[in-house]
């Protein structure tokens, strides 16, 4: 019985291996940008294997899920969104066991295979998956695929394993660098927020600065400040850096039976891994349209009272760390202080204005009493009636009476 001929990749020469490994070493010594590093790995592996598809998966920061981080073909919407649990699919198995898997044909029929509707590569014939190793543990996987039947030579598998081991440390160092940069940005952001609160800017300006700084600090797609309307018991958006008109016009949220309302009532943060599939999240259609996935909501608390909520959404699925939540809580509490200070200033201004009005009315009342020989009560009622009839404030009427009296004195 005739069988289909297997296309065998010829062994890679020692000179080619050294050249490829030298390129990897150059990357390791020059790059600290994770995205650039992964793209270079994809490029190198593609050139040496002539693959139709190359994917790089990495574990998330909690070591729970493998996330698609780089690919040969354009998968902008899928990067960061295609997720595998450890042990799930061939890739998850490779990361769990720390061993490579090479399948020359019908890879999609392997019992470990997991299909993604969004990835056309799922129907490719040949599949090679190699673990990315750092300190003897897998931190991800490199996948190579061919549309047609393809046998991966031992030298090819060994070389990709060498690349994966070399690049493991580089990836972790890049992540460490990114984490350090993020902490520096968080510190700088907290300083900016603190300065804004002690500034003489209006509340709207302060809140707008806070959402912009917070979105930048947490690399979020949307950040919004929602304040409690005590009369309607609704949370109303007061500031957001989102350019989406649909998001800005999002209806106010009832405190009862809502995620943000729960945060307000319990005064505790709530994190949602994927709002698009959360039963309590009310605006799933808007989330899908705007590309919102993970969310963290923290209460704005001042003097043990929650007055609002800060919501942060990410474009890619993300599990918020305890440190991120703590930093955001500090921002939220500072924002609450800004709101409270503004209210106190408004109340002080109203009290001052009320006192000024009272002084003016008292003076005008004395003038009316003297001019018309009226009692104090009758003079007050006359000023009040004039205010009602003319739809002007008592202060305006009083100032007019005083002005007329001053003019008569000067004549």
C-alpha positions in Angstrom: 0.0 0.0 0.0 1.4 3.3 -1.0 1.9 6.0 1.6 2.2 9.7 1.3 5.8 10.9 1.2 6.9 12.8 4.3 8.6 16.1 3.6 11.6 16.0 5.8 13.4 19.1 6.9 17.2 18.7 6.3 19.4 18.9 9.3 20.6 22.4 10.1 24.4 22.8 9.7 26.6 23.7 12.7 27.5 27.0 11.1 23.8 27.9 10.8 23.2 26.9 14.4 26.0 29.1 15.6 24.7 32.0 13.5 21.2 31.6 14.9 22.4 31.2 18.5 24.7 34.3 18.1 21.7 36.3 17.0 19.8 35.1 20.1 22.7 36.1 22.3 22.8 39.6 20.7 19.1 40.0 21.5 19.7 38.9 25.0 22.4 41.5 25.5 20.7 44.4 23.9 16.9 44.3 24.3 14.8 44.8 27.4 11.5 45.4 25.5 9.4 42.3 25.9 7.4 42.9 22.7 10.5 43.4 20.6 12.2 40.3 22.1 9.2 38.1 21.3 8.9 39.5 17.8 12.6 38.7 17.2 12.1 35.2 18.4 9.2 34.7 16.0 11.3 36.1 13.1 14.3 33.8 13.9 12.2 30.7 14.2 10.2 31.5 11.1 13.4 31.9 9.0 15.0 28.7 10.2 11.9 26.5 9.9 10.1 28.2 6.9 7.0 27.8 9.1 3.6 29.0 8.0 2.8 29.9 11.6 4.9 30.7 14.7 3.3 31.5 18.1 4.8 32.4 21.4 2.7 31.8 24.6 3.8 33.0 28.0 2.4 32.4 31.5 0.6 35.3 33.1 2.0 36.8 36.3 0.0 34.4 38.4 1.4 31.3 36.5 -2.2 30.1 36.0 -2.8 30.7 32.2 -0.8 30.7 29.0 -1.5 33.8 27.0 -0.7 34.3 23.3 1.8 37.1 23.2 3.4 37.0 19.7 2.7 35.5 16.3 4.0 35.5 12.8 0.7 36.3 11.2 -1.3 39.4 12.1 -3.5 38.5 15.1 -3.8 41.9 16.8 -7.3 41.1 18.3 -6.2 37.7 19.5 -2.8 38.7 21.1 -3.4 38.8 24.8 -6.9 37.3 24.4 -6.2 33.6 23.4 -5.7 31.9 26.8 -4.9 28.3 27.8 -5.0 26.9 31.2 -1.9 24.9 32.3 -2.3 21.4 30.9 -4.9 22.5 28.4 -4.3 21.8 24.7 -0.9 20.6 23.3 0.7 23.9 24.3 -0.6 23.6 27.9 0.6 20.0 28.1 4.1 21.1 26.9 4.3 23.9 29.4 3.1 21.6 32.2 5.5 18.7 31.4 8.4 20.8 30.2 8.8 18.5 27.2 8.5 19.2 23.4 5.9 17.7 21.2 6.4 17.2 17.4 3.5 16.0 15.2 4.1 15.7 11.5 0.4 15.5 10.3 -3.2 15.7 11.5 -2.1 17.6 14.6 -5.7 18.7 15.1 -6.7 15.1 15.7 -4.4 14.7 18.7 -6.5 14.2 21.9 -4.6 17.0 23.6 -5.4 19.5 20.9 -7.6 22.5 21.7 -9.4 24.3 18.9 -9.8 28.1 18.8 -12.4 29.4 16.4 -10.5 32.6 15.9 -7.3 30.9 14.8 -7.3 29.5 11.2 -3.9 27.8 12.1 -5.9 25.2 14.0 -6.4 23.3 10.7 -2.7 23.2 9.9 -1.2 19.7 9.5 2.1 19.8 11.3 2.7 21.1 14.8 5.8 21.5 17.0 5.6 22.9 20.5 8.7 23.6 22.6 8.7 24.9 26.2 10.4 28.2 27.1 12.5 27.4 30.1 13.8 29.6 32.9 15.5 28.2 36.0 14.4 24.6 35.1 10.8 25.6 34.9 8.6 26.3 31.9 7.4 29.9 31.6 5.8 29.5 28.2 6.0 27.8 24.8 7.0 28.3 21.2 4.7 26.8 18.6 5.7 26.1 15.0 3.1 25.0 12.4 3.0 24.0 8.8 0.0 23.9 6.6 1.1 20.7 5.0 2.6 17.5 6.4 6.0 18.2 7.7 8.5 16.2 9.8 10.6 18.2 12.2 14.2 17.0 12.3 16.0 16.3 15.6 18.4 19.1 15.0 15.5 21.6 14.4 13.8 20.6 17.7 17.1 20.7 19.6 17.9 24.2 18.2 14.5 25.6 19.0 14.9 24.1 22.5 18.3 25.9 22.8 16.7 29.2 21.7 13.8 28.7 24.1 16.2 28.1 27.0 18.4 31.1 26.1 15.4 33.4 25.6 13.8 32.3 28.9 16.1 34.4 31.0 15.8 37.4 28.6 12.0 37.3 28.9 12.1 37.2 32.7 14.6 40.1 32.8 12.4 42.1 30.4 9.5 41.5 32.6 11.5 42.5 35.7 12.5 45.7 33.9 8.9 46.4 32.9 7.8 45.8 36.5 10.4 48.3 37.7 9.4 50.8 35.1 5.8 50.3 36.2 6.5 51.0 39.8 8.4 54.1 39.0 5.5 55.3 36.9 3.1 54.5 39.8 5.2 56.5 42.2 5.3 59.4 39.7 1.6 59.1 39.2 0.8 59.2 42.9 2.9 62.4 43.2 0.9 64.0 40.4 -2.4 63.0 42.0 -1.2 64.4 45.4 -0.2 67.7 43.8 -3.5 68.0 42.0 -5.4 67.7 45.2 -3.5 70.5 46.9 -3.8 72.7 43.8 -6.4 75.5 43.2 -7.8 73.8 40.1 -11.5 73.1 39.8 -12.8 69.7 40.7 -13.5 68.7 37.1 -9.9 69.5 36.2 -8.6 67.4 39.1 -10.8 64.4 38.4 -9.9 64.5 34.7 -6.2 64.6 35.6 -6.7 61.6 37.9 -8.3 59.4 35.3 -5.7 60.2 32.7 -2.8 59.5 35.1 -4.4 56.4 36.4 -5.1 55.0 32.9 -1.5 55.6 32.0 -0.2 54.1 35.2 -2.2 50.8 34.9 -2.0 50.7 31.1 -5.8 50.6 31.0 -8.1 51.2 28.1 -10.8 53.1 30.2 -10.6 54.7 33.6 -13.6 56.5 35.1 -14.6 58.3 38.3 -18.2 57.7 39.3 -19.7 59.8 42.2 -22.8 58.9 44.3 -25.9 60.9 43.8 -27.5 60.5 47.2 -31.0 61.5 46.1 -31.3 59.0 43.3 -28.9 56.5 44.8 -27.1 56.3 41.5 -23.4 56.4 40.5 -22.8 59.0 37.9 -19.7 59.3 35.6 -18.0 62.5 36.5 -14.7 62.0 34.6 -13.2 59.6 32.1 -10.2 59.6 29.7 -12.1 57.4 27.2 -12.7 59.0 23.8 -15.7 56.8 23.2 -19.0 58.8 23.1 -20.9 55.5 23.8 -19.0 55.0 27.0 -19.3 58.6 28.1 -23.1 58.4 27.5 -23.4 55.2 29.5 -26.4 55.5 31.9 -26.0 56.1 35.6 -25.7 52.9 37.6 -28.1 52.1 40.4 -26.3 51.3 43.6 -28.6 48.3 44.2 -27.8 45.1 42.3 -24.7 46.4 40.5 -21.0 45.6 40.7 -20.0 49.2 41.3 -22.8 49.6 43.9 -21.5 46.5 45.7 -18.0 48.2 45.9 -19.7 51.4 47.2 -21.7 49.6 49.9 -19.0 47.2 51.1 -16.2 49.7 50.7 -14.1 46.9 49.2 -12.5 46.5 45.8 -14.1 44.1 43.3 -12.1 42.6 40.3 -13.7 40.9 37.4 -11.5 38.8 35.0 -13.9 39.1 32.0 -16.9 41.5 32.2 -18.2 40.1 28.9 -19.1 36.9 30.7 -19.9 38.1 34.2 -23.5 37.7 35.3 -23.6 40.9 37.5 -22.1 43.2 34.8 -24.9 45.1 33.2 -23.3 46.5 30.0 -21.9 43.4 28.3 -22.8 44.7 24.8 -20.9 47.9 25.4 -17.9 46.0 26.8 -17.8 43.9 23.6 -18.2 46.9 21.4 -15.5 48.9 23.2 -13.1 46.0 23.6 -13.2 45.9 27.4 -12.3 42.7 29.2 -11.0 42.8 32.8 -12.2 45.4 35.3 -11.2 46.5 38.8 -13.5 48.8 40.8 -12.3 50.5 44.1 -14.3 52.7 46.5 -13.5 56.4 46.9 -13.4 56.6 50.7 -13.0 59.5 53.0 -13.7 59.5 56.8 -15.0 55.9 56.6 -17.6 57.0 54.0 -17.7 55.8 50.4 -18.7 58.7 48.1 -17.9 57.1 44.7 -16.0 54.5 42.7 -13.1 54.4 40.3 -13.4 51.8 37.6 -10.5 50.6 35.5 -10.8 48.4 32.4 -8.1 46.7 30.4 -8.1 45.7 26.8 -6.4 42.4 27.4 -7.5 39.8 30.0 -5.6 40.7 33.2 -5.6 39.5 36.8 -5.0 42.6 38.9 -2.3 42.1 41.5 -2.6 43.0 45.1 0.0 45.8 44.5 -2.0 47.2 41.6 -5.2 47.2 43.7 -3.4 48.9 46.6 -2.0 51.6 44.4 -5.4 52.2 42.8 -7.0 52.4 46.3 -4.6 55.1 47.3 -5.5 57.1 44.1 -9.2 56.6 44.9 -8.9 57.8 48.4 -6.9 60.9 47.3 -9.6 61.6 44.7 -12.2 61.3 47.5 -10.3 63.9 49.5 -10.3 66.2 46.5 -14.1 65.8 46.2 -14.6 66.3 49.9 -12.4 69.4 49.9 -14.3 70.9 47.0 -17.6 70.3 48.8 -16.2 72.0 52.0 -15.0 74.9 49.9 -18.4 75.2 48.2 -20.2 75.1 51.6 -17.8 77.7 53.0 -18.5 79.9 49.9 -22.3 79.4 50.3 -22.0 80.3 54.0 -20.0 83.4 53.2 -22.5 84.4 50.5 -25.4 83.8 52.8 -23.8 86.1 55.4 -23.2 88.8 52.9 -26.8 88.6 51.7 -28.1 88.8 55.2 -26.0 91.9 55.9 -27.2 93.6 52.7 -30.9 92.7 53.4 -30.6 94.0 57.0 -29.2 97.3 55.7 -31.9 97.6 53.0 -34.5 96.7 55.5 -33.4 99.6 57.7 -33.6 102.0 54.7 -37.1 100.8 53.8 -38.3 101.2 57.5 -37.0 104.7 57.6 -38.3 105.8 54.2 -41.8 104.3 54.6 -42.2 104.4 58.3 -42.7 100.6 58.4 -42.1 98.0 61.0 -39.1 95.6 60.7 -41.4 92.7 59.7 -43.3 94.8 57.2 -40.1 96.1 55.6 -38.8 92.6 55.2 -42.0 91.4 53.6 -41.9 94.3 51.2 -38.3 93.3 50.1 -39.3 89.7 49.9 -42.4 90.5 47.7 -40.3 92.6 45.4 -37.9 89.7 45.0 -40.7 87.3 44.2 -42.4 89.6 41.7 -39.3 90.4 39.8 -37.7 86.9 40.0 -34.6 88.4 41.4 -32.7 87.4 44.5 -33.2 89.1 47.9 -29.6 90.2 47.6 -30.2 91.9 44.2 -33.2 93.8 45.6 -31.3 94.8 48.7 -28.3 96.1 46.7 -30.7 98.1 44.5 -32.3 99.8 47.6 -28.9 100.6 49.0 -27.8 102.0 45.7 -30.8 104.2 45.4 -30.4 105.5 49.0 -26.7 106.3 48.3 -27.6 108.2 45.2 -30.2 110.2 47.0 -27.6 111.1 49.7 -25.2 112.3 47.0 -27.7 114.6 45.4 
